[in-house]
């Protein structure tokens, strides 16, 4: 088979790394790719939003399966356009991808189908949103309605923070058009966890639960990022609770989308919070999480190409997914200044010192004059697998310490909640 992966970050590197292990994958392309992906796949200089060129490339090169990594091309309808040309593609349609593309749509959908989530209201007027904040008690959460690269969520401890948030999102347009509407919802107490489910619109199979670390600083402090690290499996979501999530959240989503005439296919990322009342939904993403994918896929034994193809073709088998009985931890190495302004072009050294049982997924890198340099806010995702989370944590930080570049930053407490539970 020929496989095309759309995207160029750490998630896509992890997907290609896993696809490459399949005996079905003879040739792998990535558009646009990055410095690390170029070592294991043929990179094609096509932006993820240039759907027409991606489609022509898939047709010209007789690609058998296209896998979409980031959310933006999904919300732009790449799956619909590929299917119109009888091209096999893994992911949800444009209408189904509204679950991630619009927080307001997702909240309305969850309320309609009785999926547990926080109470909320949606506003298109900054004035009305501010008036609502006058009436509610903090803490509360403000979310930009559209896509904001994982950064459009503000937890407000005071009304003053809420007013500032409305000003930033709706008036100053910190997240562009994504802030034309906002969702203001109750703050939920509990530990966050996520689970990835693969579905063909009928059958659902799940991957190990994982936990992301979104805040930039240790102790989960500071502004949100795209994700500073993740680990799996997350002990907060044990087998009993996984069954609850499956029956009360995942099944109603898939059945609800089907009943509304928008069957959901692809991967469904459920961002959850474990409250005293049980699991509740914080958000849905319509693609593999980043950096959760870098922690989950190393634990997967089942052939990923088989899973993705069966989902795309509507013939996913109701079977258990085979997993390693191990733990994986991914630590993200970022550029100094991220998630604010940061510099690019810093030479990366030390990758040749990494042991074989540690995998380095490239997120923001490129080759310049035969040297690997930084090219993004999140630069690398270093993943280690071992028998326990404690062992994986020790192993991954031993590897991270060998990698250097000017301004390198990473959190030193990835997995801290798991350690407390253990």
MOMOTA-V771220 format. One record per pair of residues at least 24 apart in sequence whose C-alpha atoms are under 8 Angstrom apart, sorted by the first residue. I is the first residue (numbers start at 1). J is the second residue. D is the distance in whole Angstrom. If there is no record, write none. Layout:
I&J&D / I&J&D
This chain:
1&25&5 / 1&26&5 / 1&27&7 / 1&63&7 / 1&64&6 / 1&65&8 / 2&26&6 / 2&27&5 / 2&28&6 / 2&29&8 / 2&62&7 / 2&63&5 / 2&64&5 / 2&65&7 / 3&27&6 / 3&28&5 / 3&29&6 / 3&63&6 / 3&64&6 / 3&65&5 / 3&66&6 / 3&67&8 / 4&28&6 / 4&29&5 / 4&30&6 / 4&31&8 / 4&58&7 / 4&63&7 / 4&65&6 / 4&66&5 / 4&67&6 / 5&29&6 / 5&30&5 / 5&31&7 / 5&66&6 / 5&67&5 / 5&68&6 / 5&69&7 / 6&30&6 / 6&31&5 / 6&32&7 / 6&33&8 / 6&48&6 / 6&66&7 / 6&67&6 / 6&68&5 / 6&69&6 / 6&70&7 / 7&31&6 / 7&32&6 / 7&33&6 / 7&48&6 / 7&68&7 / 7&69&5 / 7&70&6 / 8&32&6 / 8&33&4 / 8&34&5 / 8&37&8 / 8&363&7 / 9&33&7 / 9&34&7 / 9&362&7 / 9&363&4 / 9&364&6 / 10&290&7 / 10&291&7 / 10&294&7 / 10&361&5 / 10&362&5 / 10&363&4 / 10&364&8 / 10&380&7 / 10&381&7 / 11&69&7 / 11&288&7 / 11&289&7 / 11&290&5 / 11&291&6 / 11&293&6 / 11&294&6 / 11&361&8 / 11&363&8 / 12&69&6 / 13&37&6 / 13&361&6 / 13&362&6 / 13&363&8 / 14&293&7 / 14&294&6 / 14&297&7 / 14&361&6 / 15&293&8 / 15&297&8 / 16&40&8 / 16&41&8 / 18&297&7 / 18&298&8 / 18&304&7 / 19&303&8 / 19&304&6 / 19&305&6 / 21&303&8 / 22&303&6 / 22&304&7 / 22&305&7 / 24&305&7 / 25&305&7 / 34&362&7 / 34&363&7 / 34&364&7 / 34&365&6 / 34&366&6 / 35&362&7 / 35&365&5 / 35&366&4 / 35&367&6 / 35&372&7 / 36&361&7 / 36&362&5 / 36&365&7 / 36&366&8 / 37&362&7 / 48&72&8 / 48&73&6 / 49&73&6 / 49&76&8 / 51&78&6 / 55&81&8 / 55&82&6 / 58&87&8 / 59&87&8 / 63&87&8 / 64&88&6 / 65&89&6 / 65&90&7 / 65&309&7 / 66&90&6 / 67&91&7 / 67&308&8 / 68&287&8 / 69&287&6 / 69&288&7 / 70&287&7 / 70&288&8 / 71&100&8 / 71&101&8 / 71&285&8 / 71&286&7 / 71&287&6 / 72&147&8 / 74&286&8 / 75&101&6 / 88&312&6 / 88&313&7 / 89&312&6 / 90&265&7 / 90&266&5 / 90&308&6 / 90&309&7 / 90&311&7 / 90&312&5 / 91&265&6 / 91&266&4 / 91&267&7 / 91&286&8 / 91&287&7 / 91&312&7 / 92&264&6 / 92&265&5 / 92&266&5 / 92&267&8 / 92&286&7 / 93&262&8 / 93&264&7 / 93&265&8 / 95&262&7 / 96&257&7 / 96&262&6 / 96&263&7 / 96&264&6 / 97&286&6 / 99&284&6 / 99&285&7 / 99&286&7 / 100&146&8 / 100&147&7 / 100&283&7 / 100&284&6 / 100&285&5 / 100&286&6 / 101&145&8 / 101&146&5 / 101&147&6 / 102&145&5 / 102&146&5 / 102&147&7 / 103&143&7 / 103&144&7 / 103&145&5 / 103&146&7 / 103&183&7 / 103&283&8 / 104&145&6 / 104&182&8 / 104&183&6 / 106&283&8 / 106&284&7 / 110&253&8 / 113&252&7 / 113&253&8 / 113&256&7 / 115&248&7 / 115&249&6 / 115&252&7 / 115&253&8 / 115&280&8 / 115&281&8 / 116&248&8 / 116&249&7 / 116&279&7 / 116&280&5 / 116&281&6 / 117&280&5 / 117&281&5 / 117&282&6 / 118&185&6 / 118&186&6 / 118&187&7 / 118&188&7 / 118&280&7 / 118&281&7 / 118&282&7 / 119&185&6 / 119&186&6 / 120&183&7 / 120&184&6 / 120&185&4 / 120&186&6 / 121&183&6 / 121&184&6 / 121&185&6 / 122&181&7 / 122&182&6 / 122&183&4 / 122&184&6 / 123&181&6 / 123&182&5 / 123&183&6 / 123&184&8 / 124&180&6 / 124&181&5 / 124&182&7 / 125&181&7 / 126&166&6 / 126&167&7 / 126&170&6 / 126&171&7 / 129&166&7 / 129&184&8 / 130&162&8 / 130&163&6 / 130&166&7 / 133&159&6 / 133&162&7 / 133&163&8 / 134&159&7 / 139&186&8 / 139&187&6 / 140&184&7 / 140&185&6 / 140&186&5 / 140&187&5 / 141&184&6 / 141&185&5 / 141&186&6 / 141&187&6 / 142&166&8 / 142&182&7 / 142&183&6 / 142&184&5 / 142&185&7 / 143&182&5 / 143&183&5 / 143&184&6 / 144&169&7 / 144&175&8 / 144&178&6 / 144&179&5 / 144&180&8 / 144&181&6 / 144&182&5 / 144&183&7 / 145&178&6 / 145&179&6 / 145&180&7 / 145&181&5 / 145&182&5 / 145&183&6 / 146&177&7 / 146&178&4 / 146&179&7 / 146&181&8 / 147&178&6 / 148&175&6 / 148&178&7 / 149&226&6 / 150&224&8 / 150&225&7 / 150&226&5 / 151&224&6 / 151&225&6 / 151&226&7 / 153&224&8 / 155&187&8 / 188&273&8 / 188&275&7 / 189&273&8 / 189&274&8 / 189&275&6 / 190&273&6 / 190&274&5 / 190&275&5 / 190&276&8 / 191&236&8 / 191&273&5 / 191&274&5 / 191&275&7 / 192&271&7 / 192&272&6 / 192&273&4 / 192&274&6 / 193&234&7 / 193&236&7 / 193&237&7 / 193&271&6 / 193&272&5 / 193&273&6 / 193&274&8 / 194&269&7 / 194&270&6 / 194&271&5 / 194&272&6 / 195&269&6 / 195&270&5 / 195&271&7 / 195&272&8 / 196&267&7 / 196&268&6 / 196&269&5 / 196&270&7 / 196&288&7 / 196&289&8 / 197&250&8 / 197&267&6 / 197&268&5 / 197&269&6 / 197&270&8 / 198&265&8 / 198&266&6 / 198&267&4 / 198&268&6 / 198&307&8 / 198&308&8 / 198&311&7 / 199&264&7 / 199&265&5 / 199&266&6 / 199&267&6 / 199&268&8 / 199&311&6 / 199&316&7 / 200&264&7 / 200&265&5 / 200&266&6 / 200&310&7 / 200&311&4 / 200&312&7 / 200&313&7 / 200&314&5 / 200&315&7 / 200&316&6 / 201&254&6 / 201&255&8 / 201&258&7 / 201&263&5 / 201&264&5 / 201&265&5 / 201&314&7 / 202&254&7 / 202&255&7 / 203&316&6 / 203&317&7 / 203&318&6 / 204&250&8 / 204&251&8 / 204&316&8 / 204&318&7 / 205&318&7 / 205&319&8 / 205&320&7 / 205&321&7 / 206&321&7 / 207&296&7 / 207&300&8 / 207&321&7 / 208&232&6 / 208&233&5 / 208&234&8 / 208&296&6 / 209&233&5 / 209&234&5 / 209&237&7 / 209&296&8 / 210&234&5 / 210&292&6 / 210&295&8 / 210&296&7 / 211&292&7 / 212&291&7 / 212&292&6 / 213&414&7 / 216&339&8 / 216&411&7 / 217&411&6 / 218&411&6 / 218&412&7 / 218&413&6 / 219&413&7 / 223&339&8 / 224&339&8 / 225&338&8 / 225&339&6 / 226&290&7 / 227&290&7 / 227&291&6 / 227&332&8 / 228&291&7 / 228&331&7 / 228&332&5 / 228&333&7 / 228&334&8 / 228&410&7 / 228&411&7 / 229&291&6 / 229&292&8 / 229&329&8 / 229&330&5 / 229&331&4 / 229&332&5 / 229&381&8 / 229&411&8 / 229&414&6 / 230&291&6 / 230&292&5 / 230&294&8 / 230&295&6 / 230&329&6 / 230&330&5 / 230&331&7 / 230&414&7 / 230&415&7 / 231&292&7 / 231&295&5 / 231&296&8 / 231&327&7 / 231&328&6 / 231&329&4 / 231&330&6 / 231&389&8 / 231&414&8 / 231&415&6 / 232&292&8 / 232&295&6 / 232&296&6 / 232&327&6 / 232&328&5 / 232&329&7 / 233&296&8 / 233&327&6 / 233&328&7 / 234&418&7 / 235&418&6 / 235&421&7 / 236&274&8 / 236&418&8 / 236&421&8 / 241&279&8 / 244&279&8 / 245&279&7 / 249&281&8 / 265&311&6 / 265&312&7 / 265&314&8 / 266&308&8 / 266&311&6 / 266&312&7 / 291&330&7 / 291&332&8 / 291&381&7 / 292&330&8 / 294&330&6 / 294&361&7 / 294&381&7 / 294&383&7 / 295&328&5 / 295&329&6 / 295&330&6 / 295&383&7 / 296&328&7 / 298&328&7 / 298&385&7 / 299&323&6 / 299&324&5 / 299&325&8 / 299&326&7 / 299&327&7 / 299&328&7 / 299&385&8 / 300&324&6 / 325&387&7 / 326&385&7 / 326&386&6 / 326&387&5 / 326&388&6 / 327&385&6 / 327&386&6 / 327&387&6 / 327&388&5 / 327&389&5 / 327&392&7 / 328&383&7 / 328&384&6 / 328&385&4 / 328&386&7 / 328&389&7 / 328&392&6 / 329&383&5 / 329&384&6 / 329&385&7 / 329&389&7 / 329&392&6 / 329&393&6 / 329&396&7 / 329&414&8 / 329&415&7 / 330&381&6 / 330&382&5 / 330&383&4 / 330&384&7 / 330&396&7 / 330&414&8 / 331&381&6 / 331&382&5 / 331&383&7 / 331&396&7 / 331&397&8 / 331&400&8 / 331&410&7 / 331&411&7 / 331&414&7 / 332&378&7 / 332&379&7 / 332&380&6 / 332&381&4 / 332&382&6 / 332&410&6 / 332&411&8 / 333&378&6 / 333&379&6 / 333&380&5 / 333&381&6 / 333&382&8 / 333&400&8 / 333&408&6 / 333&409&6 / 333&410&5 / 334&377&6 / 334&378&4 / 334&379&5 / 334&380&7 / 334&408&6 / 334&409&5 / 334&410&6 / 335&374&8 / 335&376&7 / 335&377&5 / 335&378&6 / 335&379&7 / 335&407&6 / 335&408&5 / 335&409&6 / 336&406&8 / 336&407&4 / 336&408&6 / 336&409&6 / 338&377&5 / 338&378&8 / 339&377&7 / 342&377&7 / 344&373&8 / 344&374&5 / 344&375&5 / 344&376&7 / 345&373&5 / 345&374&5 / 345&375&6 / 346&373&5 / 346&374&5 / 346&405&6 / 346&406&6 / 347&371&7 / 347&372&6 / 347&373&4 / 347&374&7 / 347&405&6 / 347&406&7 / 348&372&6 / 348&373&5 / 348&374&7 / 348&403&7 / 348&404&6 / 348&405&5 / 349&403&6 / 349&404&5 / 349&405&6 / 350&402&6 / 350&403&4 / 350&404&6 / 351&402&8 / 351&403&6 / 353&402&7 / 354&399&6 / 354&402&7 / 355&399&8 / 357&384&7 / 357&385&7 / 358&382&7 / 358&383&6 / 358&384&5 / 358&385&7 / 358&395&8 / 358&396&7 / 358&399&7 / 359&383&5 / 359&384&6 / 389&415&8 / 389&418&8 / 389&419&8 / 390&419&7
